[in-house]
Amino acid sequence: MTKAELVNAIAISTGYDKTTISNIVEAGMAKIKETVTSGDSVYLRGFGSFTAKTRKAKIARNISKNISIEVPEHKIAYFKPADEFNNMVR
């Protein structure tokens, strides 16, 4: 499902126009990005949590050049689904 399909489905189920729903979805995603970028987590009960994880520095191989390179410590975005959501998928 794409974002446009999500907006359309929500608009149909709620009766609101697509423009309003699109603005709400965009604002929600922007707020989640802003919160996780600042180092906090977003927890949506029954859905999951969005956090930033720190990956440790490591040595990796560039196999095409046959050399080792150091990958510095860095942060990645991470989503962990709630147990309720995970159980529905299973």
N, C-alpha and C positions, 0 to 999 in steps of 0.2 A: 504494500500500500504506500503510495506516495503522499506527500504533504497535501497536494491538491485533492487527492481522493479522500484523505482524512477530513479535510475542511468540508468537502461536499457531503460526506456521511454525517458529520456533526450537524451541518446546516439542515439536512433532511430530517434528522431525528429530533432536533430542537425547534425547528421552525424559524430560526433566525436567518438573516441573509448571509451569503457567503463572505461578503466583505467584512462584516462584523466578526464572524468566526475566524477568518484569516488573520485579522488584526489581533485577536485574542491569542491564537496559536503562536503567532510570531512574537508577541509580547512575553508569553510564557517561556518560549524557548530562549529568548534573549535574557530573561531573568535567570534561568537555570545556568546559562553560559557565564553570566556575570558573577553569580554566586560561586560556582565551582572554580572559576578563574581566580577569584579572590582568596581561595583556600578553604572555603566552607563547603558543606555538603547539603544536598537537597534530598529530603526523604519524603516520598509520596506513599502513604500507608496503603498497603495492598498492591502496589505497583512495583516499587523498588527505590533504590537510592543512586544518586549521581554524585561521584566524588572524584578527587584528583589523587592519583597514586604516584609515588616517587619510585622510579626504577633506578637501581644502583648502577654505578659505573661498571663497565665490563670490557673485556678484550674480545673483539670479533675478528673474523677472517674475511678478507676480500679474496675469494678463491680465484677470480679471474686474473689478479695480479700476484697472487700467492704471497700476500703480506698480512700482517696483523695490524689492526687499528684499534684505538681506544675510543669507546663510545662513552661520553660523559654522563653523569647522573642527570636525569631529566624527568619531568612529570608527564603523565598521560591521563586522559579522561577515562573514567571507569564507571560502568553501570552494573549494579548488582540487583537482579530481580528479587522481589519479595518472595517468601516461601509460598504464599497464596497464589501468586502469579506463576511461579515455577510449577506448582502442582497442577494448575490448569493446563499447562503446556504438555505435561507428561501424559 
